[in-house]
Amino acid sequence: MMSKEFAEWMAYEKVTGPLGPERADVLHAVLLALIHNQWAKKPKKPKEFLPEWDQGRAQTPEEMLAMLRAWTAMAGGATDGNDR
């Protein structure tokens, strides 16, 4: 997978939520609320355990590429600059 495609998938996941089983985040929020409410004095609703997707402004493609290059460098990899 080219770094450009990886950056596009990261951007997609940031907007839509995690990839994987559909709405697993909702399932886990319900489970967390159930466990929390058995022991807590103040009950919470499942939505309080849901992460908020699509926060803040969208990154530009250049910002995403710079972030990907930084992660690659932290992992000990190298970029040749030909990943566009």
C-alpha positions in Angstrom: 0.0 0.0 0.0 1.4 3.4 -1.0 1.6 6.1 1.6 -0.9 8.2 -0.2 -3.5 5.4 0.0 -2.7 4.9 3.6 -3.2 8.6 4.3 -6.6 8.5 2.5 -7.7 5.5 4.7 -6.6 7.4 7.8 -8.6 10.4 6.7 -11.7 8.3 5.9 -11.5 6.6 9.3 -11.1 9.9 11.1 -14.4 11.1 9.6 -16.5 7.9 9.7 -15.1 6.2 12.8 -13.0 3.0 13.1 -12.9 0.4 10.4 -14.0 -3.0 11.3 -17.2 -4.5 12.6 -20.0 -2.1 11.9 -20.9 0.1 14.9 -18.6 -1.9 17.3 -18.1 1.5 19.1 -21.9 1.5 19.9 -21.8 -2.0 21.2 -18.8 -1.2 23.5 -20.5 1.9 24.7 -23.6 0.0 25.7 -21.4 -2.6 27.5 -19.4 0.1 29.3 -22.6 1.9 30.4 -24.0 -1.4 31.7 -20.9 -2.2 33.8 -20.5 1.4 35.0 -24.2 1.7 36.0 -24.0 -1.5 38.2 -21.4 0.1 40.4 -21.7 3.9 40.1 -24.0 6.1 42.2 -24.8 8.3 39.2 -25.7 6.3 36.1 -24.5 7.2 32.6 -26.1 6.7 29.2 -24.2 4.8 26.5 -23.7 7.9 24.4 -21.4 9.3 27.2 -19.0 6.5 26.3 -19.0 7.0 22.6 -16.0 8.7 21.0 -16.9 11.8 19.0 -15.8 11.4 15.4 -14.9 14.2 13.0 -13.7 16.7 15.5 -11.9 19.9 14.4 -11.0 20.9 10.9 -10.1 18.5 8.3 -6.4 18.1 7.5 -5.1 19.0 4.1 -3.5 16.2 2.0 -0.1 17.9 2.7 -0.6 17.8 6.4 -1.7 14.1 6.3 1.4 13.3 4.2 3.7 15.1 6.7 2.1 13.2 9.6 2.6 9.9 7.8 6.2 10.7 7.1 6.8 11.6 10.7 5.2 8.3 11.8 7.4 6.4 9.3 10.5 8.2 10.6 9.6 7.4 14.3 9.2 3.7 13.3 12.7 3.7 11.8 11.6 3.8 8.2 12.7 6.1 5.4 10.7 8.0 2.8 12.2 8.7 -0.6 9.8 11.6 -1.3 8.3 9.7 -4.3 5.1 8.7 -2.5 2.7 11.0 -4.3 
